[in-house]
Amino acid sequence: MKRFKLNIRHRILLLLLSTAFISFFAFGGVSFFHMKDVYNKTILTGEKMGELIAMFTENFAVKQAKKRLSALALEKSKRIERGMYEIKNDAETIALQMQQILTHPDKYKKINLPDHNDKTIYSGEAYIHIAPELVKKGITNKLQDSICLSSNIADILRIKANFYKGHQTSLSIGSKEGFLVCIDTLLDEKEAVIFTKEFNETYDPRKRPWYKTAEIANKTVLTDYYLSADGYLALDWASPYYDNEGFAGVAAVGASLEALYKQVTEDKVGNTNINFTLSDKGEVILSSTNKGTFAVSKDHKDLRKVQEPSLAKEIINMAEGKSDVSLVTVDGKEYYLAYSPIPSIGWSYGTLIERDEVIKPANTAKELILTQSKKFSSTMQKLYIQQIKAIFLSLALIVLLLIGVSLISSKRFVKPILVLTNGVKEIAKGNLVKNLDIKTGDEIELLSDGVNNMAFELNQYMTNLSKITAEKERIATELNVAKNIQAGMLPNVEPDFSNKNYFDLAATMTPAKEVGGDFYDFYMLDDNHLAITVADVSGKGVGAALFMVKSKTIIKNFAFIASSAYSERNKPDLASVMEQANLQLFENNKENMFVTVFFGVLDLSTGEFSYVNAGHNPPLVRHKKDGEFIYIRNEKKNRIIGVSKKSKYQEHHLNLASGDMLFFYTDGVTEAMNEQRELFNENRLKSALDLIKEDSCANDILSTVHEAVKQYVGNAEQSDDMTMLGLIYKKVESIS
């Protein structure tokens, strides 16, 4: 048999083909396994990146939600506390004014207010109600005189009622004799007050919860919520008042729960948000929902006894005055509960939002990431298959070229994937400004663009959070600037008004907030006359500070205009100065603000001190010959300025000798409260001043009073602006 033999050409061709095939399979196999390894690593890295970003997004969303809920709970608790404190302060103010009327009856006229049985009473209108059993017995002359005297409280009730317009409230005094002086405010300012048959036939203020609670406690109290005589749920701040014989009745400011309801329904965080207030007994007082666990219960349900352990634990913490943000279960659903105490009334404010709503954005982002990850895997798989086909198809064209093309293709294919993988790892570590620059013109470029967009959106979200934080810091800075501007508007004692040959003067003003409504002023009308002003604007904060600036400027302008009388050897009419200032402040006073003012002028050559007191606290004087301070009280008290166009004022005079001392102040001194909410009062102020030595300077007067108030108040928070001014007169032979 003849053997088949290959010629040289065939052998060379076979060798070349064998070499080509061996080379192809060698290089192709290496490329195949290398690509397979890169493919697997890229898919694994993409999945891990998706999990890391999803976990980061969820944790970040929960953290931000907790921070937002905690801030909301703290802000709302402080807002409710401020509102309740203002209502309490109004009740105490009415009680103090009522006590002033009863203990000084000779200073007030007898006023006849309408009985609600005789005419229609509208919102904001004062009226009288007499207990039915007294009417049956017959109204004695003594009782009628008492009613007419007590009706003087209507002025204060009207002023206070202006702050409650558009809300369902009741401001009243209930006398131990069985009659009521009251102003009701309704949602509609033009609406008439409706008196039920039961009210007309049975209502006796002495039998109401607010009266009994305050009478027994013998101090200002907040009642439990109850069903009012008008048929709505309400609660009251009630404060007892006294006459010369002792307990005389109770002043109360009552608000419906419906009016207070708005305080807890504002600033909702989401669709599932529930806001509520809780008493120290575990009872829901106010709520943004009318059904379920957190609805207000007429049966006074104690939430500390609920069956769910996680909720019961946090309710107990709320009742004990603690604050926190925790995950609880309510009616079978998980909620984040944030709460903060309202210390002054023993309540706590809470806000809930479903956990699913908090993490919903995170779940959306997670689904997006997983979707992108699946697309990435699918794209990688398609690219991998395409490259394998390209390698085998190239063998049919040219073996040697296929080897080179496969190596080049492998290199071009692997490089953008490695760039993409490294970039994704860096983004997953938190570098959200990383930008992947891959220009392949295929699915890898589309995938890199998707990763870039996702990183950009996350970075934008973080930037917006930073802007919100910066805005809060800006507001705090502006309040600090306002405080500095206000301080700069008050005159400096040094060097022109301190330890002069003919007088020594010192003054301070300490606001309760960043800015306040108190102010003092002093200036020379000419070479021989020193003008002094100490005043207290109603309210606190920026509004009071602006009204303070207006009041200070107006009074000073009219004082200088009136001082022209000195050039004609006459005396200016200080009462006219106050009347003109009152008229100008009354105009366009849409916020119904007012100011108490003590304004005086000291003749340095004679020691005569002329003054007008417009509803301000009485100052104290110590004549050197007497050795103790006494209050400068006038028989007839002038009205505050800014509330009535027809107010008239009376000028008074006081003669000072060399070494005599004067002390002026605002009610922030005598009404400073310690931790037991007890007032410093006028007696303690006098006792502190009596310790001042004869050779003391004006600064010694202020430092003595300030130290006495500080020791009495202790760690209690300052509740009102505090202003003091001390003056020592030094008689000299002549004034140049």
Salt bridges, closest charged atoms under 4 A:
ASP37 OD2 - LYS41 NZ 3.34
GLU58 OE2 - ARG355 NH2 3.84
GLU75 OE2 - ARG79 NH2 2.77
ASP90 OD1 - LYS160 NZ 3.15
GLU125 OE2 - LYS119 NZ 2.61
GLU133 OE2 - ARG206 NH2 3.73
GLU133 OE1 - LYS207 NZ 3.81
ASP145 OD1 - LYS110 NZ 3.33
ASP155 OD1 - ARG158 NH1 3.12
ASP204 OD2 - ARG206 NH2 2.95
ASP224 OD2 - LYS281 NZ 3.43
GLU266 OE1 - LYS76 NZ 3.85
GLU266 OE1 - ARG79 NH1 2.59
ASP267 OD2 - ARG79 NH2 3.26
GLU283 OE1 - HIS300 ND1 2.91
ASP302 OD2 - ARG304 NH2 3.00
GLU320 OE1 - LYS322 NZ 3.55
GLU334 OE1 - ARG355 NE 3.99
GLU354 OE2 - LYS333 NZ 3.45
GLU426 OE1 - LYS434 NZ 3.71
GLU471 OE2 - ARG474 NH2 2.33
GLU478 OE2 - ARG474 NH1 2.25
ASP521 OD2 - LYS552 NZ 3.75
ASP526 OD1 - HIS529 ND1 2.91
ASP603 OD2 - HIS529 NE2 3.47
GLU608 OE1 - LYS571 NZ 2.73
GLU608 OE2 - HIS653 ND1 3.27
GLU628 OE1 - LYS686 NZ 3.08
GLU651 OE2 - HIS653 NE2 3.57
ASP660 OD2 - HIS623 ND1 2.94
GLU682 OE1 - ARG633 NH2 2.50
ASP690 OD2 - LYS686 NZ 2.81
